[in-house]
């Protein structure tokens, strides 16, 4: 019963802190991480990660990635395909080629440096969406391009993460896809991605349609959960992260006519318990023992985290025919890493792509860059509005 009491206390704390964060207009995930930092070994040392908490947070990241896939608007990506892809590709390449080598200069290994580049290649536009909606620019060409680029960015990021986990699992001969030569593991993963296409195109719509005929409560949502967990388990078996499988499962279910029904049911399931516990676990993993030694790294990487997306995505928008003010809006709309950066960091940490010594520093950079992102975007939108007057 002790774990249940801890669970109740953590959920109460995350609700209160998330409410306060909304009142001051900062992302609520930052408050949830703060709960883990304060309650965990970093400050009060009241709560520790255990096997039960790990299982809950793993389900949380699977559901969160499923919702991310579910809310990926592929039709928007198709409509603004050229500018969105150009923005996304440059927004991925620039952080990797700049932040990776800089990390290496700070003493990270080559693999860790490459992974840090992949972490900061991610984008979370949930915060940008709120700001764009506030300025009534969500339906503008800039807003649509940001949303479309975020979809492409997520897909590219998930694939890069999959490749890195495949390589580390193959080289270490560890993981569920281990025990086989690396070539066999990679072949299994190619079959997985081929099966993912079949799932998106035919299997998921058929299964969701069949669920309508079941005389059970919430049959459509249950079938979606089966697809989500099934894809996560298969991805894990072939040496990928379960979150990768659930992301593509979300895209598959989004391709059906029951997308809205599933979305409405999964959000309460995820955000009532599992997703807040995932962000709390991020805080529980953090330590500040070496903060004095790492402060220069945090400051430099935070500046680069903002500039690489601003420059990379802004240059992509400029190449696609946007004006300078509009390019600034697009670039600033892609700065926030938010939950996507945190998920990538956590998955990589568990896959031993990032050592515990530097995990806290990377999470701190993600959080600070995410807090700065809406202020940068608001400045860009005001400048753009002034240019239009």
Residue frames relative to the residue before (quaternion, step in Angstrom):
aa qw qx qy qz dx dy dz
X 1.0000 0.0000 0.0000 0.0000 0.00 0.00 0.00
X 0.5227 0.6492 -0.4179 0.3615 3.59 1.18 -0.41
X 0.6505 0.5182 -0.3230 0.4517 3.59 0.98 -0.84
X 0.6340 0.5295 -0.3297 0.4571 3.59 1.03 -0.79
X 0.6407 0.5140 -0.3237 0.4696 3.60 1.00 -0.77
X 0.6387 0.5126 -0.3136 0.4806 3.58 1.00 -0.85
X 0.6301 0.5468 -0.3185 0.4501 3.56 1.00 -0.90
X 0.6637 0.5023 -0.2995 0.4663 3.58 0.90 -0.97
X 0.6685 0.5092 -0.3002 0.4513 3.58 0.94 -0.89
X 0.6630 0.5019 -0.3045 0.4646 3.58 0.96 -0.87
X 0.6631 0.5010 -0.3133 0.4596 3.59 0.92 -0.85
X 0.6276 0.5192 -0.3339 0.4745 3.59 1.04 -0.76
X 0.6664 0.5056 -0.3003 0.4584 3.57 0.91 -0.93
X 0.6649 0.4993 -0.3178 0.4556 3.62 0.92 -0.84
X 0.6343 0.5272 -0.3390 0.4525 3.60 1.03 -0.70
X 0.6679 0.4985 -0.3005 0.4637 3.59 0.89 -0.94
X 0.6981 0.4733 -0.2750 0.4616 3.58 0.84 -1.00
X 0.6324 0.5243 -0.3349 0.4615 3.61 1.01 -0.78
X 0.6226 0.5325 -0.3329 0.4669 3.60 1.05 -0.75
X 0.6735 0.4894 -0.2980 0.4670 3.57 0.90 -0.92
X 0.6259 0.5369 -0.3362 0.4550 3.58 1.04 -0.75
X 0.6484 0.5107 -0.3182 0.4664 3.58 0.97 -0.82
X 0.6244 0.5515 -0.3395 0.4368 3.58 1.04 -0.76
X 0.7600 0.3307 -0.1941 0.5247 3.60 1.01 -0.75
X 0.4720 -0.7392 0.3870 0.2845 3.56 1.35 0.40
X 0.4957 0.5613 -0.5132 0.4193 3.54 0.73 1.14
X 0.6515 -0.5457 0.3366 0.4056 3.64 -1.08 0.58
X 0.4797 -0.6986 0.4526 0.2775 3.58 -0.84 0.99
X 0.5603 0.6021 -0.4036 0.4009 3.63 1.13 -0.49
X 0.5952 0.5658 -0.3653 0.4384 3.58 1.13 -0.60
X 0.6421 0.5134 -0.3116 0.4765 3.57 1.06 -0.77
X 0.6518 0.5182 -0.3139 0.4562 3.57 0.99 -0.82
X 0.6287 0.5049 -0.3278 0.4923 3.59 1.05 -0.75
X 0.6280 0.5536 -0.3264 0.4388 3.58 1.04 -0.83
X 0.5938 0.5586 -0.3542 0.4581 3.58 1.10 -0.71
X 0.6740 0.4922 -0.2870 0.4702 3.59 0.94 -0.91
X 0.6383 0.5291 -0.3275 0.4532 3.58 1.01 -0.81
X 0.7059 0.4684 -0.2668 0.4595 3.59 0.85 -1.01
X 0.7254 0.4359 -0.2514 0.4697 3.59 0.88 -0.95
X 0.6929 0.5260 -0.2646 0.4162 3.57 1.16 -0.64
X 0.8014 -0.3278 0.2192 0.4497 3.57 -1.32 -0.21
X 0.5807 0.6181 -0.3787 0.3706 3.61 1.12 -0.56
X 0.8119 0.1772 -0.0800 0.5504 3.63 1.03 -0.75
X 0.8571 0.1489 -0.0608 0.4893 3.61 0.05 -1.29
X 0.2669 -0.8028 0.4916 0.2065 3.59 1.21 -0.49
X 0.3438 0.7546 -0.4873 0.2736 3.61 1.07 0.74
X 0.8006 0.2178 -0.0700 0.5538 3.58 0.98 -0.93
X 0.0822 -0.7909 0.6056 0.0305 3.56 -1.03 0.86
X 0.5443 -0.5882 0.4765 0.3615 3.54 -1.19 0.51
X 0.0176 0.7734 -0.6336 0.0124 3.55 -0.97 0.90
X 0.7531 -0.3954 0.2528 0.4609 3.58 -1.25 0.01
X 0.6483 0.5151 -0.3224 0.4587 3.60 0.98 -0.81
X 0.6671 0.4975 -0.3047 0.4634 3.58 0.89 -0.93
X 0.6319 0.5362 -0.3276 0.4538 3.58 1.04 -0.76
X 0.6462 0.5105 -0.3213 0.4676 3.59 0.99 -0.80
X 0.6578 0.5106 -0.3077 0.4603 3.59 0.96 -0.89
X 0.6954 0.4638 -0.2945 0.4633 3.59 0.86 -0.89
X 0.6129 0.5421 -0.3558 0.4515 3.60 1.11 -0.57
X 0.6274 0.4982 -0.3257 0.5022 3.56 1.06 -0.75
X 0.6209 0.5656 -0.3357 0.4266 3.58 1.05 -0.78
X 0.6933 0.4561 -0.2886 0.4774 3.59 0.87 -0.90
X 0.6104 0.5430 -0.3520 0.4568 3.60 1.09 -0.63
X 0.6837 0.4656 -0.2872 0.4830 3.60 0.90 -0.91
X 0.6388 0.5335 -0.3310 0.4447 3.59 0.98 -0.82
X 0.6777 0.4698 -0.2893 0.4862 3.58 0.96 -0.82
X 0.5948 0.5440 -0.3629 0.4675 3.60 1.11 -0.60
X 0.6596 0.4926 -0.3031 0.4799 3.59 0.94 -0.90
X 0.6176 0.5385 -0.3436 0.4588 3.61 1.04 -0.75
X 0.6676 0.4797 -0.2938 0.4877 3.58 0.98 -0.81
X 0.6380 0.5471 -0.3128 0.4425 3.54 1.04 -0.86
X 0.7471 0.3913 -0.2047 0.4968 3.58 1.03 -0.81
X 0.4618 0.6504 -0.4621 0.3874 3.60 1.27 0.22
X 0.2266 -0.8084 0.5348 0.0957 3.56 -0.34 1.28
X 0.2166 -0.8154 0.5267 0.1038 3.57 -0.05 1.29
X 0.5947 0.5640 -0.3711 0.4365 3.59 1.13 -0.56
X 0.6296 0.5182 -0.3273 0.4774 3.58 1.10 -0.71
X 0.6286 0.5256 -0.3279 0.4702 3.57 1.05 -0.77
X 0.6519 0.5098 -0.3147 0.4649 3.59 0.99 -0.81
X 0.6573 0.5351 -0.3144 0.4275 3.59 0.97 -0.89
X 0.7837 0.1884 -0.0914 0.5847 3.57 0.98 -0.89
X 0.0670 0.8704 -0.4859 0.0427 3.55 1.07 0.83
X 0.7116 0.4794 -0.2917 0.4227 3.60 0.68 -1.07
X 0.7267 0.4029 -0.2870 0.4768 3.66 0.60 -0.96
X 0.6354 0.5465 -0.3399 0.4268 3.61 1.00 -0.78
X 0.6828 0.4777 -0.2914 0.4698 3.59 0.90 -0.89
X 0.6388 0.5170 -0.3301 0.4644 3.61 0.96 -0.84
X 0.6552 0.5039 -0.3029 0.4743 3.59 0.94 -0.93
X 0.6818 0.4974 -0.2939 0.4486 3.59 0.86 -0.96
X 0.6760 0.5053 -0.3076 0.4394 3.60 0.85 -0.97
X 0.6841 0.4544 -0.2912 0.4906 3.61 0.88 -0.89
X 0.6453 0.5257 -0.3098 0.4596 3.57 1.13 -0.68
X 0.6434 0.4664 -0.3138 0.5196 3.58 1.27 -0.25
X 0.6881 0.5093 -0.2898 0.4279 3.58 0.85 -1.01
X 0.6779 0.5251 -0.3122 0.4090 3.61 0.78 -1.03
X 0.6763 0.4656 -0.3306 0.4652 3.69 0.77 -0.80
X 0.6513 0.5223 -0.3301 0.4405 3.60 0.98 -0.79
X 0.7365 0.4324 -0.2489 0.4567 3.61 0.81 -0.99
X 0.7056 0.4166 -0.2756 0.5027 3.61 1.19 -0.34
X 0.7509 0.4128 -0.2348 0.4588 3.59 0.69 -1.08
X 0.5787 0.5798 -0.3722 0.4363 3.59 1.17 -0.50
X 0.7127 0.4348 -0.2668 0.4815 3.64 0.70 -1.00
X 0.6248 0.5271 -0.3517 0.4561 3.61 1.02 -0.72
X 0.6250 0.5273 -0.3322 0.4701 3.59 1.03 -0.78
X 0.6316 0.5347 -0.3236 0.4587 3.56 1.01 -0.83
X 0.6353 0.5298 -0.3183 0.4629 3.59 1.07 -0.76
X 0.6752 0.4743 -0.2897 0.4851 3.59 1.19 -0.54
X 0.6735 -0.5446 0.2833 0.4118 3.59 1.26 0.22
X 0.4445 0.6708 -0.4747 0.3565 3.60 1.22 0.19
X 0.5392 -0.5820 0.4826 0.3711 3.57 -1.22 0.41
X 0.6736 -0.4891 0.3554 0.4252 3.59 -1.25 0.27
X 0.6628 0.5049 -0.3058 0.4607 3.58 0.97 -0.86
X 0.6541 0.5002 -0.3065 0.4774 3.59 0.97 -0.88
X 0.6449 0.5287 -0.3200 0.4495 3.59 0.97 -0.84
X 0.6482 0.5045 -0.3100 0.4788 3.56 0.97 -0.86
X 0.6690 0.5021 -0.3048 0.4554 3.57 0.95 -0.86
X 0.6134 0.5316 -0.3505 0.4671 3.60 1.04 -0.70
X 0.6145 0.5327 -0.3376 0.4740 3.58 1.06 -0.73
X 0.6563 0.5046 -0.3054 0.4706 3.61 0.99 -0.84
X 0.6089 0.5533 -0.3515 0.4467 3.60 1.01 -0.79
X 0.7696 0.3711 -0.1934 0.4822 3.57 0.80 -1.03
X 0.5066 0.5922 -0.4418 0.4445 3.56 1.28 0.28
X 0.5688 0.6076 -0.3760 0.4073 3.60 1.26 -0.33
X 0.1469 -0.7622 0.6230 0.0962 3.54 -1.34 0.34
X 0.0776 -0.7541 0.6480 0.0728 3.56 -1.12 0.69
X 0.1476 -0.8447 0.5115 0.0554 3.58 -0.41 1.19
X 0.3446 0.7516 -0.5074 0.2427 3.61 1.20 0.20
X 0.6605 0.4829 -0.2986 0.4913 3.59 1.06 -0.77
X 0.6507 0.5205 -0.3116 0.4566 3.58 0.95 -0.86
X 0.6033 0.5629 -0.3528 0.4413 3.59 1.05 -0.75
X 0.6562 0.5166 -0.3153 0.4507 3.58 0.93 -0.90
X 0.6711 0.4861 -0.2956 0.4754 3.59 0.97 -0.86
X 0.6520 0.5097 -0.3135 0.4657 3.61 0.93 -0.86
X 0.6416 0.5102 -0.3232 0.4729 3.58 1.03 -0.76
X 0.6254 0.5505 -0.3291 0.4443 3.59 1.02 -0.83
X 0.7413 0.3782 -0.2030 0.5159 3.61 1.02 -0.83
X 0.4248 -0.7317 0.4330 0.3111 3.59 1.36 0.19
X 0.5029 0.6443 -0.4217 0.3926 3.58 1.02 0.88
X 0.3771 0.7564 -0.4693 0.2556 3.58 1.28 0.13
X 0.7387 0.3946 -0.2164 0.5019 3.59 1.05 -0.79
X 0.4600 0.6748 -0.4547 0.3553 3.57 1.27 0.17
X 0.6867 -0.4561 0.3522 0.4432 3.56 -1.30 0.14
X 0.6464 0.5190 -0.3174 0.4604 3.58 1.02 -0.82
X 0.6702 0.5074 -0.2965 0.4532 3.57 0.91 -0.96
X 0.6654 0.5003 -0.2971 0.4677 3.58 0.94 -0.91
X 0.6456 0.5139 -0.3204 0.4653 3.59 1.04 -0.75
X 0.6209 0.5317 -0.3384 0.4662 3.59 1.01 -0.79
X 0.6779 0.4867 -0.2919 0.4672 3.59 0.89 -0.94
X 0.6685 0.4947 -0.3002 0.4671 3.58 0.92 -0.87
X 0.6534 0.5065 -0.3076 0.4712 3.58 1.00 -0.84
X 0.6185 0.5484 -0.3451 0.4445 3.59 1.07 -0.69
X 0.6163 0.5324 -0.3396 0.4706 3.58 1.07 -0.74
X 0.6820 0.4766 -0.2801 0.4788 3.58 0.85 -1.01
X 0.6240 0.5544 -0.3202 0.4481 3.57 1.05 -0.86
X 0.6573 0.5131 -0.3070 0.4587 3.58 0.93 -0.92
X 0.6670 0.5044 -0.3032 0.4569 3.58 0.91 -0.94
X 0.6538 0.5001 -0.3097 0.4760 3.60 0.94 -0.90
X 0.6648 0.5219 -0.2995 0.4427 3.57 0.94 -0.93
X 0.6530 0.5091 -0.3118 0.4660 3.57 0.97 -0.86
X 0.6498 0.5097 -0.3147 0.4679 3.59 0.99 -0.81
X 0.6481 0.5088 -0.3188 0.4685 3.62 0.95 -0.84
X 0.6432 0.5146 -0.3145 0.4718 3.57 1.00 -0.86
X 0.6279 0.5413 -0.3257 0.4546 3.57 1.02 -0.85
X 0.6608 0.5116 -0.3084 0.4544 3.57 0.91 -0.94
X 0.6727 0.5022 -0.3054 0.4495 3.60 0.88 -0.92
X 0.6572 0.4909 -0.3137 0.4782 3.60 0.95 -0.85
X 0.6151 0.5476 -0.3418 0.4528 3.60 1.05 -0.75
X 0.6750 0.5000 -0.2921 0.4572 3.56 0.90 -0.96
X 0.6932 0.4705 -0.2910 0.4619 3.59 0.86 -0.94
X 0.6417 0.5105 -0.3258 0.4706 3.60 1.03 -0.74
X 0.6656 0.5081 -0.2992 0.4575 3.55 1.01 -0.85
X 0.6992 0.4761 -0.2780 0.4551 3.56 0.91 -0.92
X 0.7129 0.4237 -0.2491 0.5002 3.58 1.12 -0.70
X 0.3031 -0.7671 0.4975 0.2687 3.56 1.34 -0.29
X 0.5292 0.6042 -0.4128 0.4296 3.54 1.02 0.93
X 0.6268 0.5324 -0.4077 0.3969 3.55 -1.29 0.26
X 0.6847 -0.5119 0.3412 0.3907 3.53 -1.30 0.29
X 0.6884 0.4452 -0.2991 0.4883 3.54 1.14 -0.46
X 0.4953 0.6763 -0.4184 0.3497 3.58 1.30 0.16
X 0.6004 0.5462 -0.4292 0.3963 3.48 -1.35 -0.01
X 0.6861 0.3822 -0.2494 0.5665 3.55 1.37 -0.05
X 0.5897 -0.5388 0.4412 0.4090 3.61 -1.15 0.40
X 0.6372 -0.5596 0.3668 0.3825 3.58 -1.13 0.68
X 0.6241 0.5551 -0.3407 0.4317 3.59 1.01 -0.76
X 0.6497 0.5035 -0.3116 0.4768 3.59 1.03 -0.81
X 0.6339 0.5313 -0.3267 0.4572 3.57 0.99 -0.86
X 0.6722 0.4894 -0.2969 0.4695 3.59 0.91 -0.92
X 0.6176 0.5322 -0.3399 0.4689 3.58 1.08 -0.69
X 0.6338 0.5244 -0.3206 0.4695 3.58 1.00 -0.85
X 0.6738 0.4919 -0.2994 0.4630 3.57 1.01 -0.79
X 0.6007 0.5325 -0.3534 0.4803 3.58 1.11 -0.60
X 0.6334 0.5113 -0.3194 0.4852 3.58 1.04 -0.81
X 0.6139 0.5538 -0.3388 0.4490 3.58 1.07 -0.78
X 0.7015 0.4515 -0.2796 0.4753 3.60 0.84 -0.94
X 0.6000 0.5313 -0.3587 0.4786 3.59 1.14 -0.55
X 0.6544 0.4991 -0.2986 0.4831 3.56 1.03 -0.82
X 0.5918 0.5708 -0.3606 0.4403 3.58 1.14 -0.64
X 0.6292 0.5232 -0.3319 0.4692 3.59 1.02 -0.79
X 0.6568 0.5032 -0.3087 0.4692 3.58 0.94 -0.87
X 0.6252 0.5397 -0.3313 0.4561 3.58 1.08 -0.79
X 0.6829 0.4859 -0.2886 0.4628 3.57 0.89 -0.97
X 0.7285 0.4734 -0.2439 0.4310 3.55 0.88 -0.99
X 0.8555 0.1065 -0.0031 0.5067 3.60 0.80 -0.99
X 0.7185 0.5085 -0.2964 0.3706 3.59 0.67 -1.08
X 0.6804 0.4925 -0.3017 0.4511 3.61 0.82 -0.97
X 0.6547 0.4884 -0.3412 0.4652 3.66 0.83 -0.79
X 0.6472 0.5193 -0.3235 0.4548 3.61 1.01 -0.80
X 0.6797 0.4905 -0.2970 0.4574 3.61 0.89 -0.94
X 0.6522 0.4997 -0.3157 0.4746 3.59 0.97 -0.83
X 0.6325 0.5209 -0.3268 0.4710 3.60 1.02 -0.78
X 0.6622 0.5060 -0.3035 0.4619 3.59 0.94 -0.88
X 0.6139 0.5701 -0.3529 0.4165 3.61 1.06 -0.69
X 0.5599 0.6090 -0.3828 0.4113 3.60 1.20 -0.49
X 0.6910 0.4948 -0.2701 0.4525 3.57 1.15 -0.62
X 0.5559 0.6117 -0.3932 0.4027 3.58 1.27 -0.18
X 0.3379 -0.7485 0.5390 0.1872 3.59 -0.92 0.92
X 0.4582 0.6584 -0.4596 0.3813 3.55 0.76 1.11
X 0.5952 -0.5736 0.4260 0.3678 3.55 -1.26 0.44
X 0.8600 0.0228 -0.0432 0.5080 3.58 -1.01 0.92
X 0.1173 0.8495 -0.5074 0.0839 3.59 1.02 0.79
X 0.6416 0.5303 -0.3324 0.4436 3.60 0.99 -0.76
X 0.6753 0.4861 -0.2881 0.4739 3.57 0.95 -0.89
X 0.6308 0.5236 -0.3310 0.4672 3.57 1.04 -0.76
X 0.6485 0.5051 -0.3225 0.4694 3.60 0.96 -0.83
X 0.6289 0.5240 -0.3324 0.4684 3.59 1.03 -0.77
X 0.6427 0.5142 -0.3178 0.4707 3.58 1.03 -0.77
X 0.6175 0.5351 -0.3353 0.4691 3.58 1.06 -0.75
X 0.6530 0.5012 -0.3081 0.4770 3.59 0.95 -0.87
X 0.6474 0.5347 -0.3064 0.4484 3.58 0.95 -0.93
X 0.7357 0.4169 -0.2367 0.4785 3.59 0.68 -1.10
X 0.6183 0.5555 -0.3379 0.4416 3.57 1.08 -0.73
X 0.6777 0.4743 -0.2846 0.4844 3.58 0.93 -0.92
X 0.6211 0.5341 -0.3416 0.4606 3.59 1.07 -0.72
X 0.6666 0.5022 -0.2987 0.4629 3.58 0.95 -0.88
X 0.6546 0.5069 -0.3132 0.4652 3.60 0.96 -0.85
X 0.6379 0.5222 -0.3236 0.4644 3.59 0.97 -0.88
X 0.6531 0.5091 -0.3098 0.4673 3.57 0.95 -0.87
X 0.6447 0.5443 -0.3162 0.4337 3.59 0.99 -0.83
X 0.7366 0.3981 -0.2335 0.4945 3.59 1.00 -0.79
X 0.6653 -0.5594 0.2920 0.3990 3.58 1.23 0.38
X 0.5555 0.5668 -0.4059 0.4531 3.58 1.26 0.26
X 0.5877 -0.5261 0.4453 0.4238 3.57 -1.28 -0.11
X 0.5586 -0.6054 0.4502 0.3447 3.57 -1.08 0.71
X 0.6002 0.5791 -0.3520 0.4248 3.57 1.14 -0.64
X 0.5896 0.5617 -0.3624 0.4533 3.59 1.14 -0.62
X 0.6709 0.4988 -0.2949 0.4627 3.57 0.91 -0.92
X 0.6828 0.4880 -0.3015 0.4524 3.59 0.90 -0.88
X 0.5885 0.5679 -0.3690 0.4416 3.60 1.13 -0.62
X 0.7071 0.4344 -0.2638 0.4917 3.58 0.85 -0.94
X 0.5698 0.5591 -0.3810 0.4665 3.59 1.18 -0.47
X 0.6393 0.5258 -0.3173 0.4628 3.58 1.04 -0.79
X 0.6334 0.5139 -0.3248 0.4788 3.58 1.02 -0.81
X 0.6438 0.5353 -0.3190 0.4441 3.59 1.02 -0.85
X 0.6917 0.4623 -0.2789 0.4797 3.59 0.88 -0.93
X 0.6007 0.5610 -0.3534 0.4467 3.59 1.14 -0.61
X 0.6339 0.5438 -0.3113 0.4533 3.56 1.27 -0.43
X 0.6257 0.5176 -0.3319 0.4800 3.59 1.31 0.12
X 0.6214 -0.5679 0.3946 0.3684 3.56 -1.28 0.29
X 0.6615 0.5103 -0.3022 0.4590 3.60 1.26 -0.22
X 0.2411 0.8112 -0.5036 0.1737 3.59 1.22 0.37
X 0.6945 0.4897 -0.2881 0.4414 3.59 0.79 -1.02
X 0.6357 0.5307 -0.3270 0.4553 3.59 0.99 -0.82
X 0.6767 0.4851 -0.2859 0.4744 3.56 0.90 -0.96
X 0.6287 0.5445 -0.3274 0.4484 3.58 0.97 -0.85
X 0.6780 0.4984 -0.2901 0.4558 3.59 0.91 -0.95
X 0.7016 0.4552 -0.2806 0.4710 3.59 1.04 -0.65
X 0.6800 0.5053 -0.3027 0.4366 3.61 1.00 -0.74
X 0.5988 0.5786 -0.3722 0.4102 3.60 1.03 -0.66
X 0.6772 0.4521 -0.3152 0.4875 3.67 0.85 -0.79
X 0.6231 0.5423 -0.3470 0.4441 3.60 0.98 -0.82
X 0.7259 0.4528 -0.2478 0.4545 3.56 0.82 -1.03
X 0.7787 0.3931 -0.2015 0.4455 3.55 0.71 -1.09
X 0.5378 0.6059 -0.4192 0.4097 3.60 1.22 -0.13
X 0.8394 0.0417 0.0105 0.5418 3.59 1.01 -0.69
X 0.7794 0.4427 -0.2412 0.3720 3.55 0.40 -1.25
X 0.6941 0.4850 -0.2943 0.4431 3.60 0.83 -0.94
X 0.6394 0.4970 -0.3522 0.4691 3.66 0.88 -0.73
X 0.6571 0.5098 -0.3205 0.4533 3.60 0.99 -0.77
X 0.5775 0.5583 -0.3843 0.4551 3.59 1.13 -0.51
X 0.7054 0.4477 -0.2770 0.4747 3.59 0.82 -0.94
X 0.5868 0.5440 -0.3666 0.4747 3.61 1.12 -0.58
X 0.6556 0.5226 -0.3120 0.4469 3.59 0.96 -0.88
X 0.5702 0.5658 -0.3790 0.4595 3.59 1.16 -0.58
X 0.6766 0.4824 -0.2798 0.4809 3.58 0.96 -0.88
X 0.6392 0.5360 -0.3256 0.4450 3.58 1.04 -0.77
X 0.6595 0.5121 -0.3007 0.4609 3.58 1.17 -0.53
X 0.6110 0.6102 -0.3398 0.3728 3.57 1.22 -0.40
X 0.0843 -0.7572 0.6467 0.0356 3.52 -1.25 0.68
X 0.1984 -0.7842 0.5766 0.1153 3.58 -1.16 0.63
X 0.2441 0.8089 -0.5026 0.1833 3.56 1.18 0.57
X 0.7954 0.2862 -0.1247 0.5194 3.57 1.01 -0.83
X 0.2451 0.8208 -0.4948 0.1463 3.59 1.19 0.46
X 0.6281 0.5393 -0.3506 0.4378 3.62 1.02 -0.69
X 0.6812 0.4870 -0.2828 0.4678 3.56 1.02 -0.82
X 0.7607 0.4050 -0.1982 0.4669 3.59 1.08 -0.69
X 0.4022 0.7511 -0.4629 0.2445 3.62 1.24 -0.04
X 0.6305 0.5251 -0.3390 0.4602 3.61 1.03 -0.75
X 0.6287 0.5331 -0.3239 0.4645 3.58 1.00 -0.85
X 0.6655 0.5112 -0.3048 0.4503 3.60 0.87 -0.96
X 0.6750 0.4922 -0.2999 0.4606 3.61 0.89 -0.92
X 0.6753 0.4953 -0.2971 0.4586 3.60 0.84 -0.99
X 0.7050 0.4687 -0.2745 0.4561 3.58 0.84 -0.96
X 0.6057 0.5409 -0.3604 0.4590 3.61 1.10 -0.59
X 0.6401 0.5127 -0.3168 0.4765 3.58 0.97 -0.87
X 0.6856 0.4774 -0.2815 0.4720 3.58 0.91 -0.94
X 0.5980 0.5680 -0.3615 0.4348 3.60 1.06 -0.72
X 0.6857 0.4587 -0.2763 0.4931 3.58 1.01 -0.81
X 0.7141 0.4825 -0.2731 0.4275 3.58 0.78 -1.01
X 0.6513 0.5396 -0.3402 0.4110 3.61 0.93 -0.81
X 0.6715 0.4568 -0.3014 0.4996 3.60 1.03 -0.71
X 0.6222 0.5416 -0.3393 0.4521 3.58 1.00 -0.81
X 0.7247 0.4286 -0.2446 0.4809 3.56 0.82 -1.01
X 0.6912 0.4980 -0.2894 0.4364 3.59 0.80 -1.01
X 0.7350 0.4031 -0.2318 0.4935 3.58 0.73 -1.07
X 0.6233 0.5340 -0.3407 0.4585 3.58 1.07 -0.70
X 0.6452 0.5063 -0.3171 0.4762 3.59 1.02 -0.81
X 0.6215 0.5421 -0.3313 0.4584 3.58 1.07 -0.75
X 0.6564 0.4978 -0.3037 0.4786 3.57 1.02 -0.83
X 0.6435 0.5261 -0.3174 0.4565 3.59 1.00 -0.85
X 0.6566 0.5055 -0.3020 0.4714 3.58 1.00 -0.83
X 0.6847 0.4773 -0.2712 0.4794 3.57 1.21 -0.55
X 0.6718 -0.5488 0.2812 0.4105 3.56 1.26 0.25
X 0.4631 0.6703 -0.4592 0.3541 3.60 1.21 0.20
X 0.5155 -0.6002 0.5038 0.3468 3.57 -1.23 0.45
X 0.6873 -0.4784 0.3380 0.4296 3.60 -1.24 0.23
X 0.6689 0.4783 -0.3281 0.4650 3.67 0.83 -0.83
X 0.6595 0.4984 -0.3097 0.4699 3.59 1.00 -0.81
X 0.6261 0.5308 -0.3299 0.4662 3.58 1.06 -0.75
X 0.6150 0.5413 -0.3286 0.4699 3.56 1.11 -0.75
X 0.6353 0.5233 -0.3206 0.4687 3.59 1.01 -0.81
X 0.6694 0.4952 -0.2988 0.4663 3.59 0.88 -0.96
X 0.6696 0.5071 -0.3022 0.4507 3.59 0.88 -0.93
X 0.6954 0.4655 -0.2770 0.4723 3.58 0.89 -0.92
X 0.6172 0.5584 -0.3389 0.4386 3.59 1.16 -0.55
X 0.7059 0.4419 -0.2496 0.4941 3.59 1.25 -0.36
X 0.4429 0.7352 -0.4324 0.2764 3.61 1.26 0.01
X 0.6614 0.5458 -0.3260 0.3979 3.61 0.86 -0.94
X 0.2552 -0.7556 0.5835 0.1528 3.59 -0.94 0.89
X 0.0455 -0.8735 0.4842 0.0197 3.57 1.12 -0.71
X 0.8484 -0.1635 0.1197 0.4891 3.52 -1.12 -0.79
X 0.6108 0.5612 -0.3659 0.4220 3.62 1.08 -0.63
X 0.6568 0.4918 -0.3044 0.4838 3.58 0.99 -0.79
X 0.6574 0.5142 -0.3032 0.4599 3.57 1.00 -0.87
X 0.6379 0.5189 -0.3241 0.4677 3.58 0.99 -0.84
X 0.6646 0.5087 -0.3045 0.4548 3.58 0.88 -0.97
X 0.6544 0.5128 -0.3077 0.4627 3.57 0.95 -0.90
X 0.6737 0.5044 -0.2964 0.4515 3.58 0.93 -0.92
X 0.6492 0.5099 -0.3149 0.4685 3.58 0.95 -0.89
X 0.6750 0.4955 -0.2881 0.4646 3.57 0.93 -0.90
X 0.6146 0.5465 -0.3355 0.4594 3.56 1.08 -0.76
X 0.6865 0.4702 -0.2775 0.4803 3.58 0.93 -0.89
X 0.6918 0.4454 -0.2700 0.5002 3.59 1.18 -0.57
X 0.4780 -0.7032 0.4059 0.3350 3.60 1.35 0.21
X 0.3802 0.6968 -0.5090 0.3330 3.56 1.07 0.79
X 0.7623 0.1944 -0.1071 0.6080 3.57 1.31 -0.31
X 0.3893 -0.7429 0.4945 0.2281 3.59 -0.74 1.03
X 0.6225 -0.5642 0.3999 0.3664 3.56 -1.22 0.55
X 0.5602 0.6268 -0.3799 0.3859 3.58 1.16 -0.56
X 0.7933 0.3063 -0.1389 0.5075 3.59 1.01 -0.86
X 0.4181 0.7381 -0.4562 0.2687 3.59 1.25 -0.18
X 0.6731 0.5117 -0.2990 0.4424 3.59 0.83 -1.00
X 0.6420 0.5332 -0.3248 0.4451 3.58 1.00 -0.84
X 0.6657 0.4991 -0.3000 0.4667 3.58 0.93 -0.90
X 0.6421 0.5127 -0.3203 0.4715 3.60 0.97 -0.85
X 0.6311 0.5343 -0.3321 0.4539 3.60 0.98 -0.81
X 0.6462 0.5093 -0.3183 0.4708 3.60 0.96 -0.84
X 0.6367 0.5253 -0.3299 0.4581 3.61 0.94 -0.86
X 0.6745 0.5045 -0.2945 0.4514 3.58 0.89 -0.97
X 0.6831 0.4829 -0.3009 0.4579 3.62 0.81 -0.97
X 0.6564 0.5054 -0.3147 0.4633 3.61 0.94 -0.86
X 0.6484 0.5200 -0.3124 0.4601 3.59 1.06 -0.76
X 0.6412 0.5087 -0.3182 0.4783 3.59 1.07 -0.73
X 0.6795 0.4947 -0.2887 0.4584 3.60 1.00 -0.81
X 0.5568 0.6793 -0.3719 0.3002 3.59 1.08 -0.77
X 0.7037 0.4597 -0.3149 0.4408 3.68 0.71 -0.88
X 0.6223 0.5338 -0.3453 0.4567 3.60 1.11 -0.62
X 0.6327 0.5164 -0.3221 0.4789 3.59 1.05 -0.79
X 0.6698 0.5026 -0.2990 0.4576 3.59 0.93 -0.91
X 0.6350 0.5220 -0.3343 0.4610 3.59 0.96 -0.80
X 0.6350 0.5162 -0.3279 0.4719 3.60 0.99 -0.78
X 0.6574 0.5091 -0.3087 0.4619 3.59 0.96 -0.86
X 0.6657 0.5057 -0.3043 0.4567 3.59 0.94 -0.85
X 0.6433 0.5115 -0.3216 0.4704 3.59 1.02 -0.76
X 0.6462 0.5031 -0.3149 0.4797 3.60 0.99 -0.80
X 0.6526 0.5134 -0.3125 0.4614 3.55 0.97 -0.83
X 0.6438 0.5192 -0.3142 0.4660 3.58 1.02 -0.82
X 0.6392 0.5273 -0.3168 0.4616 3.58 1.04 -0.81
X 0.6396 0.5300 -0.3160 0.4584 3.60 1.07 -0.75
X 0.6751 0.5070 -0.2847 0.4540 3.56 1.11 -0.77
X 0.6234 0.5644 -0.3430 0.4185 3.59 1.18 -0.55
